[in-house]
Amino acid sequence: MRQRARTYRRRGAGIVAVTLATLSAAVLTACDSSSQQGGRPGSASSRPTPSPSPTPPWDRTPRSLAAVGDSITRGFDACSLFTDCPEVSWATGTDTRVNSLALRLLGPAGAAARSWNHARSGADVADLPAQMALAAAHKPELVTVMVGANDACADTMERMTPVETFRASFEASMSRLRKDAPKAQVYVSSVPDLKRLWSTGRADPVGSQIWKLGICASMLGEAEDDSLSAQQRRDAVRQRIVAYNEVLEDVCAEDDRCRYDGGAVFDYRFSGQQLSRWDWFHPSRDGQERLAEIAYRNVTAAKPPAGRPAGQADGGAR
């Protein structure tokens, strides 16, 4: 019996020793895990959490550029009457006085080899998807967009592009670019304030005569008419442009690689020196230079410009 008791005591001691060793190892493992994860064993803070997908950073030094849009980007009426002058384009021009966005970003050699202008005089937003396809074929690192003036510049107010149609065309343009050039960045310029251009050019006898040829009749037609109906017409055209700019801002905001100018071009007060001396409507060389400055400042800024809250645009010139 004594021998059997001694045997049980030895077995019991062994079991206790193994149990203590197991518990010690478990405690050490838990402490080690806690120290590595910065939290207590079993706490919620010790559990790893997935990191959110990072937003692609904006490249402030793109190495190629394609431009789409209308006559402003083609430099229309900046060099001679009723003629495109792409060498003074704010986006891709080679004129050193204008110092286009392409020249500022790429230098003369880079601008000549790696910038393309697919804008077309007379184009409206319905033409933009096809232009985007041409631009995307180059696989540019940056695409500039300036469109919408011709959508507001109709023969009559009723023929202005409806806002929802404008949105659909711009969304289709962005989709086409993303399909063919998914990594391209996009800089979107706001539509200029055409009412301010009317206010600036209406006093010039040459400009007012040129306008009678049919340039932007919805805004510039009967430029000297100050009747209530004429004022209401101009205000309605201006509000349509404000709505277009809201669309450009909204659609751009849905794309991680798109930057809207915050209404900078719409807000810019073009003087007579910055308007074409042939039509007092399109930018002159000086006006193209101002557009290039605005674009370069916004493209190279660390953060995108803050946009004007919807519906808060000022009343414009009268």
Backbone bond lengths (Angstrom), bond angles and torsions (degrees), N, CA, C in turn:
res aa  C-N    CA-C-N  psi(-1)  N-CA   C-N-CA  omega(-1)  CA-C   N-CA-C  phi
1 M - - - 1.464 - - 1.513 110.79 -
2 R 1.359 115.17 -40.50 1.464 117.42 179.31 1.524 110.86 -63.28
3 Q 1.333 113.96 -41.83 1.487 118.31 179.83 1.524 109.98 -61.83
4 R 1.347 117.01 -42.55 1.461 120.45 -179.66 1.521 110.07 -64.40
5 A 1.337 118.57 -38.10 1.466 121.71 179.90 1.507 111.20 -65.39
6 R 1.384 113.63 -40.81 1.466 116.31 178.68 1.522 110.51 -63.45
7 T 1.332 116.71 -37.02 1.476 121.04 -179.58 1.517 109.94 -64.02
8 Y 1.365 117.17 -45.00 1.469 120.43 178.70 1.517 111.77 -61.76
9 R 1.407 114.83 -39.74 1.468 117.22 -179.34 1.519 111.17 -64.54
10 R 1.365 116.42 -39.80 1.469 120.02 179.53 1.528 110.17 -64.97
11 R 1.357 117.34 -42.48 1.452 120.18 179.36 1.531 110.73 -64.21
12 G 1.355 116.21 -42.09 1.462 119.49 179.29 1.507 112.33 -62.74
13 A 1.332 115.78 -40.87 1.469 119.22 179.37 1.519 110.56 -63.58
14 G 1.357 115.15 -38.69 1.471 118.67 179.42 1.513 111.66 -64.76
15 I 1.329 116.03 -42.26 1.472 119.76 -179.89 1.513 110.48 -62.79
16 V 1.347 116.58 -43.10 1.466 120.60 179.33 1.512 110.70 -62.07
17 A 1.351 115.88 -41.48 1.475 119.39 -179.45 1.525 111.44 -63.30
18 V 1.347 116.55 -43.57 1.467 120.68 179.53 1.524 110.22 -64.26
19 T 1.337 115.90 -42.01 1.472 119.62 -179.35 1.516 110.98 -63.29
20 L 1.359 116.57 -43.71 1.468 119.81 178.91 1.516 111.47 -63.69
21 A 1.325 116.47 -39.48 1.473 119.88 179.18 1.525 110.68 -63.69
22 T 1.338 115.74 -41.83 1.468 120.42 -179.76 1.516 110.96 -63.65
23 L 1.358 116.22 -44.66 1.463 120.09 179.76 1.520 111.04 -64.42
24 S 1.339 117.03 -39.72 1.474 120.05 178.98 1.510 111.35 -62.75
25 A 1.323 115.95 -43.10 1.476 119.52 179.48 1.516 110.54 -63.16
26 A 1.342 117.51 -39.45 1.463 120.94 -179.83 1.516 111.03 -65.11
27 V 1.362 116.05 -41.16 1.468 119.96 179.49 1.513 110.66 -65.00
28 L 1.342 116.38 -44.78 1.464 120.12 178.91 1.517 111.57 -60.82
29 T 1.336 116.29 -41.35 1.472 120.45 179.40 1.523 110.48 -63.66
30 A 1.333 116.36 -43.34 1.456 119.95 -179.44 1.510 110.76 -64.87
31 C 1.344 117.45 -42.47 1.467 120.18 179.87 1.507 111.16 -64.26
32 D 1.338 115.44 -40.85 1.459 119.24 179.96 1.522 110.73 -63.65
33 S 1.373 116.01 -41.89 1.457 120.22 178.91 1.516 110.62 -64.34
34 S 1.361 115.98 -39.92 1.455 119.38 -179.18 1.505 111.45 -65.48
35 S 1.336 117.18 -40.87 1.461 119.75 -178.62 1.511 111.84 -67.90
36 Q 1.330 117.97 -31.57 1.454 121.01 -179.27 1.517 111.47 -75.68
37 Q 1.346 118.38 -34.03 1.445 121.68 -175.24 1.521 112.94 -95.60
38 G 1.332 117.90 -5.33 1.450 120.31 176.24 1.509 113.40 74.92
39 G 1.327 119.27 21.96 1.465 120.70 -179.59 1.507 110.14 -147.88
40 R 1.298 117.24 174.28 1.450 121.99 178.85 1.520 110.93 -76.85
41 P 1.361 117.18 153.15 1.462 119.37 179.01 1.518 110.23 -58.88
42 G 1.338 114.74 128.99 1.448 119.28 175.75 1.515 113.94 83.40
43 S 1.369 119.09 -4.03 1.464 120.00 -179.78 1.511 110.48 -78.48
44 A 1.362 116.37 158.51 1.462 121.05 -178.37 1.512 111.06 -64.98
45 S 1.376 116.97 -30.91 1.458 119.61 -177.13 1.507 112.77 -69.20
46 S 1.353 117.10 -17.18 1.456 119.34 -178.95 1.513 112.32 -82.63
47 R 1.335 117.46 -10.30 1.448 120.09 -178.17 1.520 109.90 -85.05
48 P 1.337 120.00 129.88 1.469 121.49 179.63 1.516 111.33 -66.10
49 T 1.345 116.80 140.66 1.463 121.92 177.69 1.519 109.24 -113.82
50 P 1.325 117.25 141.43 1.466 119.67 -179.37 1.522 111.29 -66.69
51 S 1.322 116.71 142.73 1.464 121.67 178.17 1.517 109.67 -81.87
52 P 1.337 117.43 140.97 1.469 119.16 177.57 1.517 110.58 -68.18
53 S 1.315 116.16 152.84 1.460 120.29 178.75 1.523 109.14 -65.83
54 P 1.330 118.41 126.63 1.463 119.98 -177.57 1.524 111.60 -71.69
55 T 1.332 115.80 145.42 1.455 120.86 175.12 1.520 108.85 -74.95
56 P 1.328 118.65 131.38 1.464 119.36 -179.30 1.525 110.55 -57.05
57 P 1.325 118.68 130.85 1.465 120.78 179.90 1.520 110.94 -68.23
58 W 1.325 115.80 148.91 1.458 121.50 177.58 1.531 108.52 -78.53
59 D 1.326 116.36 124.22 1.459 121.30 178.39 1.520 108.64 -82.72
60 R 1.315 117.50 112.74 1.455 122.22 -177.42 1.525 113.04 -83.99
61 T 1.313 117.25 -1.68 1.463 120.99 179.31 1.528 110.91 -132.39
62 P 1.335 118.37 60.57 1.473 120.10 179.20 1.524 110.57 -61.92
63 R 1.332 116.24 151.44 1.469 121.06 -174.41 1.529 113.17 -108.27
64 S 1.324 117.38 6.45 1.468 120.91 174.21 1.522 107.64 -157.71
65 L 1.340 115.26 155.90 1.466 119.49 -171.47 1.520 110.64 -149.63
66 A 1.320 116.24 135.13 1.465 122.13 173.08 1.523 107.97 -125.69
67 A 1.325 116.61 142.09 1.464 121.66 -177.74 1.516 110.32 -117.19
68 V 1.337 116.12 139.77 1.465 122.38 174.43 1.526 107.82 -131.38
69 G 1.339 115.38 156.87 1.453 118.29 178.74 1.511 112.95 145.60
70 D 1.331 115.56 -143.57 1.466 121.28 -171.35 1.522 112.07 -121.23
71 S 1.339 116.45 -154.84 1.462 122.29 -172.10 1.522 113.38 -63.98
72 I 1.336 118.29 -27.05 1.456 119.41 179.55 1.523 109.94 -63.01
73 T 1.320 116.95 -42.96 1.460 120.87 179.54 1.521 112.02 -73.67
74 R 1.333 117.11 -17.31 1.470 120.74 174.94 1.529 112.49 -88.07
75 G 1.331 118.62 -2.76 1.456 121.29 -179.24 1.518 113.47 69.55
76 F 1.336 116.91 29.39 1.465 121.39 -176.54 1.528 110.91 -60.79
77 D 1.327 116.13 134.99 1.474 124.37 177.26 1.527 113.49 63.33
78 A 1.317 117.83 15.24 1.469 119.52 177.97 1.523 112.06 -87.33
79 C 1.341 116.84 -23.89 1.469 120.60 -177.45 1.526 112.55 -113.63
80 S 1.319 116.49 -36.60 1.466 120.94 178.85 1.519 108.53 -156.67
81 L 1.327 116.16 166.43 1.452 122.22 -171.95 1.521 112.27 -66.33
82 F 1.347 115.46 130.26 1.464 123.75 174.62 1.529 112.88 53.39
83 T 1.312 116.76 40.63 1.461 121.47 -178.14 1.523 110.36 -138.31
84 D 1.332 116.16 138.65 1.458 120.32 172.48 1.530 109.54 -68.44
85 C 1.331 115.17 147.76 1.465 120.68 176.82 1.532 108.04 -141.06
86 P 1.340 117.24 70.05 1.461 120.39 -173.18 1.523 114.86 -61.56
87 E 1.342 116.61 -18.56 1.469 117.72 179.37 1.525 111.96 -66.99
88 V 1.362 118.12 -17.52 1.461 119.35 177.21 1.529 111.57 -106.37
89 S 1.316 118.06 12.51 1.459 121.35 179.03 1.524 111.01 -58.65
90 W 1.319 115.74 135.93 1.465 121.04 177.68 1.527 112.32 -60.52
91 A 1.337 115.96 -26.52 1.467 120.11 -174.09 1.528 112.86 -90.12
92 T 1.334 116.94 -49.39 1.468 120.01 -170.93 1.519 113.65 -128.06
93 G 1.321 119.14 6.38 1.458 121.56 -174.32 1.519 114.21 -62.83
94 T 1.333 114.39 160.14 1.470 121.46 179.84 1.521 112.58 -106.12
95 D 1.332 117.68 -6.37 1.463 121.52 -179.47 1.537 109.43 -66.38
96 T 1.329 116.36 123.57 1.466 119.92 -174.55 1.526 112.12 -71.48
97 R 1.337 117.13 -24.35 1.467 118.79 176.98 1.515 110.51 -68.23
98 V 1.319 116.64 -45.16 1.462 120.03 177.23 1.527 110.42 -65.36
99 N 1.335 116.06 -39.70 1.463 121.65 -179.53 1.526 109.96 54.48
100 S 1.306 114.99 66.30 1.464 122.55 -173.70 1.521 112.65 -58.17
101 L 1.313 114.90 168.61 1.466 120.45 176.73 1.518 110.43 -57.56
102 A 1.330 117.41 -41.26 1.461 120.36 179.45 1.525 111.16 -62.82
103 L 1.334 118.09 -43.23 1.465 120.64 178.46 1.525 110.99 -63.46
104 R 1.305 117.03 -40.92 1.460 120.54 -178.39 1.525 112.09 -68.01
105 L 1.335 116.42 -36.56 1.463 120.11 -177.71 1.521 113.34 -85.90
106 L 1.337 116.76 -39.00 1.463 121.08 -168.82 1.516 114.13 -110.20
107 G 1.334 117.29 -15.64 1.454 119.67 -173.10 1.519 110.71 78.76
108 P 1.347 118.14 167.29 1.475 120.81 -176.17 1.524 113.83 -57.59
109 A 1.320 117.25 -46.36 1.463 119.56 -178.32 1.527 111.22 -66.69
110 G 1.314 116.52 -43.66 1.454 119.90 -179.99 1.518 112.27 -66.35
111 A 1.342 116.66 -39.48 1.460 119.87 179.03 1.520 111.26 -63.59
112 A 1.327 116.96 -37.51 1.462 120.50 179.85 1.524 111.61 -69.53
113 A 1.321 116.76 -35.09 1.467 120.29 -173.61 1.520 113.59 -95.81
114 R 1.342 117.89 -25.87 1.462 119.84 -169.56 1.526 113.05 -131.98
115 S 1.332 117.09 33.74 1.465 120.15 171.16 1.524 108.99 -136.71
116 W 1.341 115.46 145.03 1.469 120.80 -174.36 1.526 108.65 -140.95
117 N 1.333 115.71 136.63 1.461 121.03 -178.15 1.528 109.53 -113.13
118 H 1.335 116.53 106.61 1.459 122.00 -179.98 1.528 111.92 -107.66
119 A 1.341 117.66 14.09 1.457 120.79 174.18 1.529 108.96 -68.72
120 R 1.331 116.22 160.51 1.467 120.73 179.77 1.517 109.62 -142.69
121 S 1.325 115.89 131.89 1.462 120.07 177.37 1.532 109.70 -61.26
122 G 1.309 115.80 134.05 1.460 121.47 -178.26 1.513 114.07 89.71
123 A 1.324 118.17 -4.66 1.467 120.73 -177.14 1.522 111.09 -72.02
124 D 1.319 115.37 147.47 1.457 120.64 169.97 1.516 108.35 -123.31
125 V 1.329 117.53 -173.38 1.453 120.52 -172.47 1.527 112.39 -63.71
126 A 1.336 118.27 -25.21 1.462 120.75 178.04 1.523 111.68 -65.05
127 D 1.336 117.42 -23.45 1.466 121.45 179.07 1.525 112.19 -85.29
128 L 1.316 116.87 -9.01 1.460 119.67 -171.02 1.532 114.19 -68.21
129 P 1.345 121.05 -40.24 1.468 118.53 179.77 1.521 113.05 -56.61
130 A 1.338 117.65 -42.25 1.468 120.17 179.60 1.527 110.77 -66.60
131 Q 1.328 116.90 -38.53 1.466 119.54 177.08 1.526 110.78 -65.12
132 M 1.318 116.78 -39.11 1.460 120.76 178.45 1.521 111.36 -62.01
133 A 1.318 116.07 -37.91 1.465 119.36 178.53 1.528 110.50 -62.95
134 L 1.329 116.55 -41.39 1.464 120.33 177.77 1.525 110.70 -65.02
135 A 1.323 115.96 -42.85 1.462 119.63 179.67 1.522 111.30 -64.59
136 A 1.329 116.77 -42.80 1.461 120.87 -176.89 1.522 112.41 -64.11
137 A 1.322 116.85 -27.44 1.468 120.50 -179.37 1.522 112.02 -60.69
138 H 1.330 117.38 -25.12 1.464 120.80 178.65 1.532 112.27 -81.99
139 K 1.323 117.27 -9.15 1.467 122.85 -173.98 1.532 110.65 52.82
140 P 1.327 117.69 52.81 1.464 120.35 -177.62 1.527 111.44 -73.08
141 E 1.308 116.19 155.43 1.456 120.26 175.66 1.525 111.59 -82.65
142 L 1.344 117.05 -20.77 1.454 121.37 177.91 1.526 110.00 -141.60
143 V 1.328 116.41 136.56 1.463 122.27 173.91 1.521 107.80 -120.71
144 T 1.334 117.24 129.10 1.458 120.67 176.18 1.529 109.22 -100.54
145 V 1.337 115.51 142.82 1.462 121.95 -178.55 1.522 108.99 -128.55
146 M 1.331 116.58 126.08 1.459 121.60 169.29 1.516 107.25 -139.99
147 V 1.326 116.48 106.85 1.458 121.54 -175.45 1.520 108.81 -151.62
148 G 1.326 116.86 154.23 1.454 121.10 175.80 1.513 114.58 129.95
149 A 1.336 117.44 -24.29 1.469 119.24 -179.35 1.518 111.05 -62.33
150 N 1.333 117.06 -42.22 1.465 119.29 -179.76 1.528 112.75 -71.29
151 D 1.324 116.75 -22.37 1.461 119.51 175.97 1.524 110.97 -69.28
152 A 1.334 116.18 -30.87 1.465 120.72 176.80 1.520 111.88 -89.24
153 C 1.329 116.94 -27.33 1.469 121.44 -177.80 1.526 110.59 -85.88
154 A 1.301 115.98 76.67 1.466 121.19 179.60 1.522 109.83 -106.59
155 D 1.329 115.63 169.08 1.464 119.99 177.01 1.524 111.09 -63.92
156 T 1.315 115.65 -35.20 1.460 121.51 178.01 1.520 108.25 -137.56
157 M 1.314 116.76 162.21 1.457 120.91 179.36 1.526 111.48 -62.02
158 E 1.336 115.88 -34.45 1.465 119.81 -177.78 1.526 112.24 -65.80
159 R 1.322 116.64 -21.85 1.464 119.76 -177.47 1.525 113.08 -94.17
160 M 1.318 117.47 3.88 1.465 119.17 174.00 1.535 109.25 -65.51
161 T 1.303 117.05 147.91 1.462 121.06 -179.98 1.525 110.46 -63.34
162 P 1.338 118.57 126.54 1.467 120.10 175.86 1.527 110.97 -60.38
163 V 1.308 116.37 149.04 1.465 120.97 -175.25 1.522 111.29 -61.14
164 E 1.332 118.38 -42.73 1.464 120.40 -178.80 1.532 111.50 -67.70
165 T 1.321 116.58 -33.68 1.460 119.66 175.24 1.532 109.92 -66.64
166 F 1.314 115.78 -40.63 1.466 120.83 176.64 1.531 110.28 -59.32
167 R 1.326 116.19 -45.02 1.469 120.65 179.49 1.535 111.33 -61.64
168 A 1.311 116.24 -46.26 1.466 119.96 -177.81 1.524 111.26 -61.01
169 S 1.324 117.08 -40.95 1.466 120.03 -179.62 1.521 111.44 -68.65
170 F 1.321 116.64 -39.41 1.470 118.66 -179.98 1.527 110.61 -69.65
171 E 1.321 117.06 -39.30 1.467 119.78 176.44 1.525 110.64 -62.79
172 A 1.321 116.86 -40.46 1.467 120.35 178.24 1.529 110.57 -64.10
173 S 1.317 116.45 -36.14 1.465 120.93 178.59 1.523 111.09 -64.32
174 M 1.319 116.02 -45.64 1.464 119.69 179.29 1.526 111.23 -65.84
175 S 1.313 116.32 -38.49 1.475 119.50 177.97 1.519 110.87 -63.35
176 R 1.319 116.66 -41.32 1.461 120.02 179.32 1.521 110.94 -63.50
177 L 1.325 116.70 -41.86 1.465 119.91 177.81 1.517 110.83 -63.69
178 R 1.321 116.94 -43.67 1.467 119.57 -178.32 1.531 111.70 -65.84
179 K 1.322 116.90 -30.10 1.464 120.07 177.95 1.527 111.17 -69.10
180 D 1.327 117.18 -42.33 1.460 121.31 -173.20 1.526 114.09 -96.83
181 A 1.324 117.88 -25.44 1.463 121.46 -179.13 1.527 108.48 -143.52
182 P 1.324 117.84 71.48 1.464 121.51 -170.57 1.519 114.98 -62.61
183 K 1.319 117.83 -23.45 1.465 119.94 -176.76 1.528 113.36 -96.01
184 A 1.312 117.91 -1.65 1.465 120.17 -178.19 1.523 111.02 -67.88
185 Q 1.315 116.17 137.54 1.456 121.31 172.18 1.526 108.90 -85.96
186 V 1.327 116.23 154.71 1.464 121.09 -176.94 1.525 109.02 -129.73
187 Y 1.327 115.69 127.43 1.459 121.31 172.61 1.520 108.06 -109.28
188 V 1.326 116.73 119.71 1.458 122.23 -175.61 1.524 109.80 -108.86
189 S 1.317 116.44 120.78 1.453 121.84 176.26 1.531 110.03 -87.26
190 S 1.312 115.96 143.03 1.464 119.65 173.39 1.528 109.85 -71.52
191 V 1.327 115.50 157.97 1.465 121.40 177.21 1.533 108.12 -74.88
192 P 1.327 118.54 134.51 1.474 119.72 -179.70 1.522 112.23 -61.78
193 D 1.327 115.41 156.60 1.455 121.93 177.02 1.529 108.36 -79.81
194 L 1.321 117.39 97.14 1.463 121.70 -175.64 1.528 112.09 -67.39
195 K 1.315 116.90 -26.21 1.463 118.19 177.97 1.526 110.24 -67.40
196 R 1.298 117.21 -35.52 1.458 120.16 177.08 1.526 110.65 -66.86
197 L 1.342 116.83 -36.58 1.462 119.75 176.17 1.527 110.41 -64.27
198 W 1.326 116.59 -41.11 1.472 119.96 176.28 1.521 110.84 -59.22
199 S 1.326 116.44 -44.38 1.454 120.28 -178.45 1.525 111.58 -64.30
200 T 1.329 117.22 -34.83 1.461 121.14 -178.97 1.520 111.84 -74.13
201 G 1.334 117.24 -41.41 1.458 120.11 -172.48 1.507 116.20 -92.83
202 R 1.317 118.51 -12.61 1.463 120.82 -172.83 1.525 112.73 -63.78
203 A 1.347 117.91 -27.64 1.462 120.59 -177.50 1.521 112.74 -80.02
204 D 1.320 117.45 -12.32 1.466 120.12 -178.78 1.526 109.44 -85.73
205 P 1.330 118.62 124.09 1.468 120.08 -177.09 1.519 113.54 -63.96
206 V 1.344 116.65 -33.50 1.462 119.62 179.34 1.524 109.61 -69.94
207 G 1.325 115.96 -47.19 1.456 119.78 -178.67 1.510 112.93 -59.84
208 S 1.328 116.59 -45.00 1.456 119.32 -178.19 1.523 111.98 -65.58
209 Q 1.327 117.08 -30.07 1.468 120.44 176.55 1.528 110.80 -72.39
210 I 1.312 116.66 -40.79 1.473 120.76 177.68 1.522 110.07 -62.47
211 W 1.317 116.48 -39.22 1.461 119.62 -178.53 1.524 111.54 -61.27
212 K 1.333 116.17 -27.48 1.461 119.29 -179.40 1.528 112.41 -67.85
213 L 1.348 116.54 -12.15 1.459 120.45 176.93 1.524 111.43 -75.27
214 G 1.317 116.61 -8.60 1.463 119.45 175.52 1.513 114.85 114.09
215 I 1.336 118.67 14.08 1.463 120.97 178.80 1.527 109.66 -71.53
216 C 1.302 116.95 117.53 1.470 123.69 176.20 1.534 111.26 47.04
217 A 1.325 115.51 60.27 1.463 120.65 -174.41 1.525 113.05 -59.39
218 S 1.323 117.74 -31.85 1.466 119.40 -178.26 1.525 111.72 -60.93
219 M 1.339 117.04 -32.67 1.459 120.98 178.89 1.517 112.63 -104.24
220 L 1.337 117.92 -42.80 1.463 121.23 -170.78 1.521 114.01 -96.01
221 G 1.322 117.65 -10.47 1.459 119.66 178.92 1.527 111.19 -61.70
222 E 1.338 116.39 140.88 1.469 122.05 -178.02 1.526 109.91 49.15
223 A 1.331 114.30 56.68 1.465 121.14 -171.67 1.517 113.44 -60.60
224 E 1.334 118.06 -27.06 1.458 121.10 -176.51 1.526 113.09 -89.48
225 D 1.316 116.60 -3.55 1.462 121.64 -178.35 1.531 110.01 -76.24
226 D 1.334 117.19 117.24 1.462 121.75 178.95 1.527 112.34 -108.00
227 S 1.317 115.95 18.47 1.464 119.03 -179.69 1.530 110.13 -67.71
228 L 1.321 115.20 164.51 1.463 120.04 -179.61 1.520 111.43 -60.83
229 S 1.319 117.21 -40.91 1.467 119.78 -178.87 1.531 111.03 -64.48
230 A 1.338 117.03 -38.28 1.463 120.60 179.00 1.532 110.39 -66.94
231 Q 1.327 116.34 -41.44 1.458 119.82 177.85 1.523 111.00 -63.43
232 Q 1.321 116.40 -41.23 1.468 119.72 178.92 1.523 111.28 -64.80
233 R 1.327 116.07 -37.80 1.473 119.66 177.52 1.527 110.65 -62.24
234 R 1.313 117.28 -47.61 1.464 120.54 -178.95 1.531 111.10 -65.09
235 D 1.329 116.19 -39.02 1.460 119.21 177.57 1.529 111.36 -63.60
236 A 1.325 116.76 -37.62 1.465 120.54 179.72 1.523 110.92 -66.82
237 V 1.328 116.99 -39.51 1.464 120.39 177.46 1.525 109.55 -64.74
238 R 1.311 115.71 -42.83 1.464 119.26 179.89 1.529 111.15 -62.90
239 Q 1.322 117.06 -41.17 1.462 119.91 178.58 1.522 111.31 -64.85
240 R 1.313 117.10 -32.25 1.461 119.34 176.33 1.531 109.86 -65.85
241 I 1.318 117.09 -39.30 1.463 120.60 177.47 1.528 110.61 -65.26
242 V 1.326 117.13 -40.71 1.463 120.49 175.37 1.528 110.06 -58.22
243 A 1.324 116.61 -42.01 1.466 120.74 179.00 1.529 111.16 -65.45
244 Y 1.338 117.21 -40.57 1.469 120.20 176.44 1.532 110.11 -59.28
245 N 1.313 115.99 -44.02 1.464 119.33 -178.65 1.520 111.75 -64.91
246 E 1.321 116.73 -34.87 1.460 119.71 175.67 1.525 110.63 -64.17
247 V 1.328 116.99 -37.98 1.464 120.82 176.42 1.519 110.31 -64.04
248 L 1.315 117.35 -47.37 1.465 120.92 179.92 1.527 110.78 -57.84
249 E 1.315 115.92 -42.70 1.459 120.00 179.96 1.527 111.33 -67.26
250 D 1.327 117.28 -44.60 1.469 121.39 -177.78 1.523 111.56 -63.04
251 V 1.323 116.39 -49.62 1.467 120.16 -177.05 1.523 110.26 -66.49
252 C 1.303 116.84 -39.68 1.469 120.42 178.50 1.528 110.84 -63.09
253 A 1.324 117.12 -38.53 1.463 121.38 -178.43 1.525 112.28 -63.65
254 E 1.316 117.79 -21.20 1.462 121.55 -179.93 1.525 112.53 -82.18
255 D 1.319 117.11 -4.71 1.457 122.13 -177.32 1.530 109.18 -116.30
256 D 1.333 116.99 123.36 1.466 121.08 -176.61 1.524 113.11 -63.33
257 R 1.329 117.12 -21.80 1.463 120.52 -176.31 1.532 112.23 -107.92
258 C 1.326 116.62 24.27 1.463 120.71 -178.95 1.523 109.68 -119.14
259 R 1.329 116.60 140.95 1.467 122.18 179.38 1.530 108.88 -133.07
260 Y 1.329 115.99 120.47 1.467 123.17 176.37 1.524 108.93 -89.71
261 D 1.335 117.19 151.03 1.467 119.31 -174.26 1.523 114.20 -78.93
262 G 1.331 117.82 4.12 1.451 120.20 177.91 1.512 114.44 72.64
263 G 1.335 116.74 15.21 1.458 120.74 -178.27 1.513 113.63 86.47
264 A 1.348 117.61 15.42 1.464 120.93 -174.54 1.522 112.92 -63.32
265 V 1.343 117.38 -42.53 1.467 119.44 -179.57 1.527 109.98 -71.15
266 F 1.314 117.43 -40.61 1.467 120.62 176.91 1.528 110.84 -58.52
267 D 1.317 116.92 -39.39 1.461 121.50 -176.59 1.529 113.03 -79.65
268 Y 1.332 117.66 -17.91 1.466 119.33 -173.57 1.535 110.93 -67.95
269 R 1.308 116.27 133.31 1.464 121.89 -178.34 1.530 109.54 -94.49
270 F 1.327 116.20 90.12 1.458 120.92 178.12 1.526 109.39 -65.44
271 S 1.320 116.53 131.63 1.464 121.60 174.98 1.523 108.93 -94.65
272 G 1.339 115.98 175.62 1.454 119.57 178.38 1.518 112.37 -59.49
273 Q 1.330 117.50 -32.19 1.462 121.43 179.72 1.518 111.20 -66.90
274 Q 1.305 116.56 -25.32 1.459 120.55 -176.55 1.523 113.23 -96.54
275 L 1.336 116.71 5.62 1.453 121.30 176.48 1.520 110.38 -112.89
276 S 1.327 115.88 149.33 1.463 121.31 -179.72 1.530 110.84 -57.11
277 R 1.339 117.07 132.90 1.464 120.13 178.42 1.521 111.30 -75.19
278 W 1.338 116.84 -5.99 1.464 120.19 177.34 1.522 112.78 -92.70
279 D 1.335 117.88 -30.44 1.468 117.07 -178.08 1.539 113.84 -134.05
280 W 1.309 118.72 -5.60 1.460 121.82 179.60 1.528 111.74 49.89
281 F 1.317 114.27 39.00 1.462 119.52 -179.51 1.527 110.99 -141.74
282 H 1.329 117.13 -54.31 1.459 120.75 177.82 1.537 110.42 -78.00
283 P 1.333 117.19 153.77 1.470 119.03 178.69 1.535 111.91 -65.70
284 S 1.315 115.97 141.72 1.459 122.09 171.24 1.529 108.44 -79.84
285 R 1.324 116.72 -175.49 1.471 119.11 173.85 1.526 110.37 -55.28
286 D 1.329 115.43 -43.70 1.463 119.34 179.59 1.525 110.72 -63.26
287 G 1.324 117.43 -41.50 1.456 120.65 177.36 1.513 112.33 -64.57
288 Q 1.330 117.00 -39.45 1.466 120.79 176.31 1.530 110.64 -61.85
289 E 1.318 115.91 -38.22 1.472 119.78 177.64 1.522 110.79 -62.62
290 R 1.348 116.66 -41.38 1.464 119.78 178.44 1.533 111.01 -62.81
291 L 1.339 116.81 -40.24 1.466 120.27 177.91 1.523 110.91 -63.83
292 A 1.331 116.54 -39.56 1.465 120.30 178.28 1.522 110.87 -63.63
293 E 1.313 116.88 -40.09 1.468 120.93 178.97 1.527 110.79 -63.04
294 I 1.326 116.36 -45.11 1.465 120.37 179.49 1.522 110.43 -60.96
295 A 1.331 116.42 -45.97 1.466 120.49 -178.39 1.529 111.19 -63.60
296 Y 1.317 116.53 -46.15 1.472 119.54 -178.16 1.526 110.87 -62.83
297 R 1.320 116.39 -41.63 1.459 119.87 179.68 1.528 110.92 -61.06
298 N 1.323 117.43 -41.86 1.465 120.61 -177.46 1.523 112.88 -77.30
299 V 1.328 117.31 -36.28 1.466 120.02 179.86 1.526 111.07 -68.21
300 T 1.322 117.20 -35.84 1.472 120.41 -175.52 1.523 113.17 -95.12
301 A 1.326 117.72 0.27 1.469 120.30 179.29 1.526 110.29 -69.78
302 A 1.332 115.76 148.53 1.460 120.19 179.23 1.523 111.52 -65.58
303 K 1.329 116.48 -32.88 1.459 121.61 179.77 1.520 109.19 -127.50
304 P 1.331 117.14 152.00 1.474 118.99 177.59 1.512 110.90 -65.98
305 P 1.331 117.88 151.31 1.460 120.30 179.56 1.520 111.04 -65.96
306 A 1.312 115.57 147.81 1.463 119.95 177.82 1.512 109.36 -76.79
307 G 1.310 117.31 128.84 1.451 121.25 -179.55 1.513 111.92 -80.89
308 R 1.315 115.94 158.49 1.459 121.79 175.01 1.528 108.15 -76.22
309 P 1.326 118.67 133.00 1.476 120.24 178.58 1.523 110.92 -55.16
310 A 1.319 115.36 142.09 1.466 120.30 -178.16 1.519 111.03 -55.08
311 G 1.330 115.18 133.65 1.455 120.25 177.00 1.514 114.10 83.18
312 Q 1.366 117.88 2.51 1.452 120.62 -177.38 1.513 113.27 -102.87
313 A 1.334 117.87 13.55 1.456 119.56 178.13 1.517 109.92 -64.28
314 D 1.340 115.15 146.37 1.458 118.45 -178.94 1.532 109.74 -72.92
315 G 1.289 116.64 174.81 1.448 120.87 -173.03 1.499 115.03 -77.00
316 G 1.317 118.49 -12.77 1.455 120.77 179.43 1.510 112.05 79.05
317 A 1.331 114.56 171.13 1.461 120.72 -178.31 1.513 110.51 -75.45
318 R 1.309 114.99 154.92 1.475 120.25 176.84 1.526 109.05 -126.24
